[in-house]
Each structure stands twice: as structure tokens, then as C-alpha cells.
């Protein structure tokens, strides 16, 4: 570790990452379930429009929902089978959207996209759109839009920090499919006219850093700290540029993409494969057999837990995503999407059951905040209904990393206050 200079950002928090539960478990393809429910809202833009109806026969890789608007994204079938219905169903965040219910049949049939000129930047960019690729680190921003910045950029950073506890699917992708991830990153760079690609790898994945460098990739090793993988913190650590409040990476000449997104770009360009499955981690001490899986889009969380040996009697809390920024859920019929990077089953020992108590004004939340905000005041004014004052203290600049809540001795639900404030402001608009 001494031979690498580890870069980082101010503030943040340190904790045990619990990655030992699954980091050494190779990626495994989960068989297609008997039914999938594929959401038409798997990205940040307008929901896609179904182009299939009940009774239609579909095959893996077939377009089932067309993109709408500038931030739209295409949706493809992850299985062969028959469309049963289009139903309203809640997702991991609780938001209800249309889901295309497909009854699976055993078949090897698969549709692929047409060949393209891999050396033509515009063709690669169009392929990324045609394949339905979105940011797979969580936000789901359509990748083709991100690759068309309105300002000059000079660097593409591949986010390989994977700083959330438990999650190891990007780590396994890098270890097992490094050549493909590097190729995909180069295709992303080609699509936006760049030749400077840097992998930001956290120091708990030095084997990945060494492997990438052996294969000729440019790597910046990052200090093990949370939230090292947040866009603005990652950019500062890699090249020292500060994205302004309310700004975007392109404001400092940078585009950031995720490891899984780079791998999807490789599959789309080299294999003509649309995005209909992804790598994800199933972990926590409440699941009997933690795994890293390749999972078909639309697979229910219950089917995934069953494939991992089910939940044990100590399982107490289920989370979609990571424990810091994910969402707790109780309905295991929820289905995976393009952005589902993990599901966790945590035990009592892994979960705080303390009830919030009044703020003691210790300032720990402010000292932990990587955005230099005042979380205690955002919490106070939001709960008082004074959303405008909460905004003055930075509510809209918060990206909900959870460092404040983790640091709070009173166990205040600060992230939930931030989300409530943003929701109320959105309603007011």
C-alpha cells in the first residue's frame, strides 16, 4: 500500500466496510426466474412507453418500451416469454410505475443490435442510446446525454471507488472482466471525443488498481473513506478540481461514469447487446449465502434472496442499495432495475435501533459533511416547516450521502429531513 499515493477529499467518515462477506465470491449468473416485472421507469427522465401488450411473445434482447424525451431510455426484455399484462407496481423508493409482466419460457433465442462502425464516435454514442444504457451507480441518468456535455471537457473518470459498505459487484467486474471494462471505458471516451481516461480506485481494492495498471489503464488510488465515490468528492480527489455548488462535473471539464456502465458500453459496442441484465451484490449477515450475481432486469428481490439460500432468523432490515444511501423495504416482490447494484439483509448487530433524540448541537454532522453544509439546521428548519431557511443552509446542495446521520450521537434522521425538504419544494413548484 505504501507505493501508492492515496488521494482524498476533506471531511467524510470512516467505518468498517463489511466487504469481506462477498468480495471473494466470483460473479455467478442467476437463472431466469419464472416471472419478471420490468419497470418502464428505470432512469431519471420520463417513463418509457411500452411497445408490447398482453399476449405478445417476446425474446431476450427485444425492445419492449421506447424512450420518451431527451432524458428517455429504451427498455429491453431480459427473458424469453409471453407478456401477461402491464401493471402498476411500487419500486424500491416506493414510487409506483408501470411494469411489464412477462411469464418466462425456457429458450436460448436472443435478439441483438446491428453492427456499427466501432471507430466512429457518433456511431458509438448512438449505440449507447440504442442499448438503453444509463448510469448504473444509482442515479440512472441516460449515459448518451451525459456524454454530450454543453461545455468543453478533457477527462473521463471511471468511478471504481465503490465506497458503500457491503457492495462488491464492481470489484468483481474489475477483477474478472478488467479487459472488457477498460474497453468499455475507452468507448465511452471515444463517444465524447476524449483520450484521457482515469480510474479512481479506493485503497481497499489495490489488487484491482494493480491489475488495471498492468493492462495499461491510468489509475488514481483513493484513500478508503466515505463518500469517496460521490461525484464531486471523486473529482476533487482525482484531479483537484472543485465542482461549484449547484454545478455539474462538466463545469470543471470532467465526465464521470461507473464501472458497470463502462462494462455495459463494452457489451453494447462489441457484442451488440442491449442493457437487460447487470452485476449486483446480495449481502449482509441476514442472508445465508452472500453472492455477486448477474441478474436479469425485472427479477424480484424474493427470487434473488431464495437463490442466495434465503434469509436467516437474524435478518432484521432489508435495504435496496447500500446502507448509507439505499432504501429500506419490506415488500420483497419489488423488482430489480438497471440501477439495482445491491440488496442487503442486515441483522440486529448491523442495524441501529436507537430512537432519535433532540439535537445536542455538537456539530459532528457539520464536521463530517463532505459538502461543508450545516445538516443540523437543515433538519431543524425542515421539521419546523421553514423550507426556505433549510435551503439557505444547503438542503438543495446535499446529495444525501448519510455521513451526517452516521456521525450523529442523537441518531437524528437527517437524510430523511433533507429528502422531505426537497419533496416539499418540488410540490410547491
C-alpha positions in Angstrom: 0.0 0.0 0.0 2.9 2.3 0.7 3.9 2.5 -3.0 0.6 4.3 -3.9 -0.1 7.9 -3.0 -3.7 7.8 -1.7 -5.7 10.9 -2.6 -8.9 12.0 -1.0 -11.3 14.9 -0.1 -12.0 16.9 3.1 -14.3 15.6 5.8 -16.3 12.3 5.3 -16.4 9.4 7.7 -14.6 6.1 8.3 -16.2 2.7 9.1 -15.7 -1.0 8.7 -16.8 -1.8 5.1 -18.1 -5.4 5.6 -17.0 -6.3 2.1 -15.4 -9.5 3.3 -18.8 -11.1 3.2 -18.8 -11.2 -0.6 -15.6 -9.8 -2.0 -14.1 -13.2 -2.7 -17.3 -14.7 -4.2 -17.0 -14.7 -8.0 -19.8 -13.4 -10.2 -22.4 -16.0 -10.9 -25.3 -15.9 -13.4 -28.6 -16.3 -11.7 -31.1 -18.4 -13.8 -34.0 -16.5 -15.2 -37.0 -16.5 -12.8 -40.4 -17.8 -13.7 -41.8 -14.2 -13.9 -40.2 -10.8 -14.4 -41.7 -7.4 -13.8 -39.7 -4.8 -15.9 -40.3 -1.2 -14.9 -40.6 1.4 -17.6 -39.1 4.0 -15.2 -35.5 2.9 -14.7 -33.9 6.2 -15.4 -34.1 9.8 -14.3 -36.2 11.0 -17.3 -39.8 10.5 -18.4 -41.1 6.9 -18.2 -40.6 4.8 -21.4 -43.7 3.9 -23.5 -44.5 0.1 -23.8 -44.4 -1.2 -27.3 -45.8 -4.6 -26.3 -49.2 -5.7 -25.0 -50.7 -8.7 -23.1 -50.4 -11.8 -25.2 -47.3 -10.8 -27.2 -44.4 -13.2 -27.4 -41.0 -11.7 -26.6 -37.4 -12.8 -26.7 -34.4 -11.8 -24.7 -33.0 -8.5 -26.0 -36.2 -7.4 -27.7 -37.3 -3.8 -27.3 -40.4 -3.6 -25.0 -40.5 0.1 -24.2 -39.5 3.1 -26.3 -37.6 6.1 -25.0 -39.6 9.4 -24.4 -38.0 12.8 -24.5 -34.4 14.0 -24.2 -33.8 12.1 -21.0 -35.6 8.9 -22.1 -34.1 5.4 -22.2 -35.1 2.3 -24.1 -36.1 -0.8 -22.1 -35.5 -4.4 -23.3 -36.8 -7.8 -22.3 -34.4 -9.7 -20.1 -36.1 -13.1 -20.8 -38.0 -15.1 -23.4 -41.6 -15.5 -22.7 -45.1 -14.0 -23.1 -46.3 -10.6 -21.9 -49.0 -11.2 -19.2 -50.0 -7.6 -18.5 -48.8 -4.1 -17.9 -49.3 -3.5 -14.2 -48.8 -0.7 -11.6 -46.2 -1.7 -9.1 -44.0 0.1 -6.5 -40.3 0.2 -6.8 -37.5 0.3 -4.2 -38.2 4.0 -3.4 -41.9 3.4 -3.0 -42.7 5.3 -6.3 -45.4 3.5 -8.4 -44.8 2.9 -12.1 -45.9 0.7 -15.0 -44.2 -2.7 -15.0 -44.3 -5.1 -18.0 -45.1 -8.6 -16.5 -43.5 -11.4 -18.6 -44.0 -15.1 -18.0 -40.7 -16.8 -18.8 -40.2 -19.7 -21.1 -37.0 -21.7 -21.5 -35.4 -20.7 -24.7 -31.9 -19.7 -26.0 -33.3 -17.3 -28.5 -31.9 -13.8 -28.2 -32.1 -10.6 -30.3 -29.0 -8.3 -30.7 -28.5 -4.9 -32.2 -27.0 -4.3 -35.7 -23.2 -4.0 -36.2 -21.8 -0.5 -36.1 -18.5 1.2 -37.0 -16.7 1.0 -33.7 -14.2 3.6 -34.7 -16.8 6.3 -35.3 -17.6 8.4 -32.3 -21.1 9.3 -33.4 -22.0 5.7 -34.0 -20.7 4.6 -30.6 -22.7 7.4 -28.9 -25.9 6.4 -30.8 -25.2 2.7 -29.9 -25.1 3.7 -26.2 -28.5 5.3 -26.6 -29.9 2.4 -28.6 -28.8 -0.1 -26.0 -30.7 1.7 -23.2 -27.6 2.4 -21.1 -28.0 4.6 -18.1 -25.7 5.5 -15.2 -25.6 2.2 -13.2 -24.1 3.7 -10.0 -27.6 4.7 -8.7 -29.0 7.9 -10.3 -29.9 6.3 -13.7 -29.0 9.4 -15.8 -29.1 8.4 -19.5 -25.4 7.9 -20.5 -25.7 9.2 -24.0 -26.9 12.6 -22.6 -24.0 12.7 -20.1 -21.6 12.0 -23.0 -22.8 15.2 -24.8 -21.7 17.9 -22.4 -22.5 21.5 -23.3 -19.1 22.7 -22.1 -15.6 21.5 -23.0 -14.3 18.5 -21.1 -10.8 16.9 -21.0 -11.1 14.0 -18.6 -13.3 10.9 -18.2 -13.1 9.5 -14.7 -14.3 5.9 -14.1 -15.7 5.7 -10.6 -14.2 2.5 -9.2 -14.3 3.6 -5.6 -17.4 1.5 -4.6 -17.3 3.2 -1.2 -20.6 2.0 0.2 -20.2 -0.9 2.7 -21.0 -4.4 1.7 -21.2 -3.8 -2.1 -18.6 -5.7 -4.2 -20.1 -6.2 -7.6 -17.9 -3.5 -9.3 -14.9 -5.0 -7.5 -15.7 -8.4 -9.1 -16.3 -6.9 -12.5 -12.8 -5.3 -12.3 -11.1 -8.5 -11.2 -12.9 -10.8 -13.6 -13.5 -8.6 -16.6 -10.9 -5.9 -16.5 -10.2 -6.0 -20.2 -13.9 -5.5 -21.0 -14.3 -2.7 -18.5 -11.2 -0.9 -19.9 -12.5 -1.4 -23.5 -15.9 0.0 -22.4 -14.3 3.0 -20.7 -12.4 3.7 -24.0 -15.7 3.5 -25.9 -17.3 6.0 -23.5 -14.3 8.3 -24.0 -14.5 7.9 -27.8 -18.2 8.8 -27.8 -17.3 12.2 -26.3 -14.0 12.8 -28.0 -11.7 12.2 -25.1 -8.4 10.3 -24.8 -7.7 10.9 -21.1 -9.4 8.2 -19.0 -8.6 7.8 -15.3 -9.9 5.0 -13.0 -10.4 6.2 -9.4 -9.9 3.1 -7.2 -10.3 3.0 -3.4 -7.3 1.7 -1.4 -9.2 -1.4 -0.3 -9.1 -2.6 -3.9 -5.3 -2.4 -4.5 -5.4 -5.7 -6.4 -7.8 -4.0 -8.9 -5.6 -1.0 -9.1 -2.5 -3.1 -9.9 -4.4 -5.2 -12.5 -5.7 -2.1 -14.3 -2.2 -0.6 -14.4 -0.7 -3.8 -15.7 -3.2 -3.6 -18.6 -2.2 0.0 -19.4 -5.0 1.9 -17.7 -4.3 5.2 -15.8 -5.3 4.8 -12.1 -5.6 7.1 -9.2 -5.6 5.3 -5.8 -8.0 6.9 -3.4 -8.0 6.8 0.4 -10.5 4.4 1.9 -13.1 6.9 3.2 -16.8 7.5 2.7 -18.2 9.0 0.4 -15.1 8.7 -1.7 -17.2 7.6 -4.7 -19.5 10.7 -4.7 -19.0 12.6 -8.0 -17.8 15.9 -6.6 -15.5 14.2 -4.0 -14.2 11.8 -6.6 -13.3 14.6 -9.0 -11.6 16.6 -6.2 -9.5 13.6 -5.2 -8.5 12.6 -8.7 -7.6 15.9 -10.2 -8.1 18.6 -7.5 -10.9 20.4 -9.3 -13.8 21.7 -7.2 -17.3 21.4 -8.8 -19.2 24.6 -7.7 -22.4 24.3 -5.6 -25.3 23.6 -8.0 -22.7 22.8 -10.7 -22.0 19.7 -12.7 -18.8 17.8 -13.4 -18.6 19.3 -16.9 -18.3 22.8 -15.3 -14.7 21.7 -14.4 -14.0 19.7 -17.6 -14.9 16.2 -16.3 -17.3 13.4 -17.1 -17.8 10.6 -14.5 -19.0 7.1 -15.3 -19.4 4.0 -13.3 -17.6 0.6 -13.7 -20.8 -1.2 -14.5 -21.7 1.5 -17.1 -18.4 1.0 -18.8 -18.9 -2.8 -18.9 -22.4 -2.2 -20.4 -20.9 0.0 -23.1 -18.4 -2.7 -24.0 -21.2 -5.3 -24.4 -23.3 -2.8 -26.4 -20.5 -2.0 -28.9 -18.6 -5.2 -29.1 -21.4 -7.8 -28.6 -24.3 -5.7 -29.9 -26.1 -6.4 -26.6 -28.7 -4.0 -25.1 -28.7 -3.5 -21.4 -31.1 -6.0 -19.8 -29.1 -7.6 -17.0 -26.5 -6.4 -14.6 -24.0 -7.4 -11.9 -25.2 -6.9 -8.3 -24.3 -7.9 -4.8 -26.5 -9.7 -2.3 -25.0 -9.4 1.2 -25.5 -8.8 4.9 -25.3 -11.3 7.7 -29.1 -11.8 7.4 -28.8 -13.7 4.1 -27.5 -17.3 4.2 -25.2 -17.2 1.2 -23.9 -13.7 0.1 -23.2 -13.6 -3.6 -22.2 -11.4 -6.5 -24.7 -12.1 -9.3 -25.5 -11.4 -12.9 -29.3 -10.8 -12.6 -32.0 -10.4 -15.3 -33.7 -7.0 -15.2 -37.1 -7.3 -13.5 -36.2 -10.2 -11.2 -38.0 -10.0 -7.8 -36.0 -9.4 -4.7 -37.6 -12.5 -3.2 -36.3 -14.7 -6.1 -32.9 -13.3 -5.5 -32.9 -14.0 -1.8 -34.2 -17.5 -2.5 -31.3 -18.1 -4.9 -28.9 -17.0 -2.1 -30.2 -19.5 0.4 -32.9 -17.4 1.8 -32.9 -15.1 4.9 -31.9 -16.4 8.3 -33.8 -15.8 11.5 -31.5 -12.9 12.4 -32.4 -10.8 9.4 -34.0 -7.6 10.7 -33.7 -4.9 8.0 -33.8 -5.2 4.2 -32.1 -2.5 2.1 -32.1 -1.8 -1.6 -28.8 -0.3 -2.4 -26.1 0.4 0.2 -26.7 1.0 3.9 -25.7 4.7 3.6 -27.8 5.8 0.6 -30.1 2.9 0.0 -33.8 2.5 0.8 -35.3 0.1 3.4 -38.1 -2.1 2.1 -40.5 -4.7 3.4 -42.1 -5.9 0.1 -39.8 -8.5 -1.5 -41.9 -8.6 -4.6 -40.0 -5.4 -5.7 -38.1 -6.0 -8.9 -34.6 -5.1 -10.0 -33.8 -2.3 -12.4 -30.8 -1.1 -14.4 -29.7 0.8 -11.2 -30.0 -2.0 -8.6 -26.5 -2.6 -7.5 -27.2 -4.5 -4.3 -29.8 -5.8 -1.9 -28.9 -6.3 1.7 -30.3 -8.2 4.7 -28.9 -6.8 7.9 -29.1 -8.3 11.4 -29.8 -6.6 14.7 -26.0 -6.2 15.3 -25.6 -4.5 11.9 -28.5 -2.1 12.5 -29.0 0.7 14.9 -32.4 0.5 16.7 -31.9 3.7 18.7 -34.8 6.2 18.5 -33.8 9.8 17.6 -33.4 12.2 20.5 -33.2 16.1 20.4 -30.1 17.6 18.7 -27.4 18.4 21.2 -25.6 20.9 18.9 -22.3 19.0 19.0 -21.5 19.9 15.4 -20.4 16.4 14.4 -22.7 16.3 11.4 -21.2 19.5 10.1 -17.6 18.3 10.6 -18.5 15.1 8.7 -20.3 16.7 5.8 -18.2 16.5 2.6 -20.2 19.4 1.1 -19.5 21.8 4.1 -23.2 22.1 4.8 -24.9 22.6 8.2 -27.1 19.5 8.4 -28.4 20.2 11.9 -30.0 23.4 10.7 -31.4 21.7 7.6 -33.0 19.1 9.9 -34.4 21.7 12.3 -35.9 24.1 9.8 -37.4 21.3 7.6 -39.2 19.8 10.6 -40.4 23.3 11.5 -41.8 23.7 8.0 -39.5 26.5 7.1 -38.1 25.0 3.9 -36.7 28.3 2.5 -34.4 28.6 5.5 -33.4 25.0 5.2 -32.4 25.8 1.6 -30.2 28.6 2.9 -28.3 26.1 5.0 -27.7 23.9 1.9 -30.6 21.4 1.6 -30.5 21.5 -2.2 -26.7 21.0 -2.3 -26.9 17.9 -0.2 -26.6 14.6 -2.1 -27.9 12.5 0.8 -24.7 10.5 1.5 -25.7 9.9 5.1 -22.4 11.0 6.7 -24.3 13.4 9.0 -26.7 10.8 10.2 -23.9 8.2 10.7 -22.0 10.8 12.9 -25.0 12.0 14.9 -24.9 10.8 18.6 -28.6 11.7 18.8 -29.4 9.5 15.8 -31.3 12.3 14.1 -32.9 11.2 10.8 -31.2 14.0 8.9 -31.2 12.4 5.5 -34.9 11.9 5.7 -35.3 15.5 6.6 -33.3 16.5 3.5 -35.5 14.3 1.3 -38.6 15.7 2.9 -37.4 19.3 2.2 -36.7 18.5 -1.4 -40.1 16.8 -1.8 -42.0 19.8 -0.3 -40.1 22.2 -2.5 -40.9 20.1 -5.6 -44.6 20.0 -4.6 -44.6 23.8 -4.2 -43.3 24.2 -7.7 
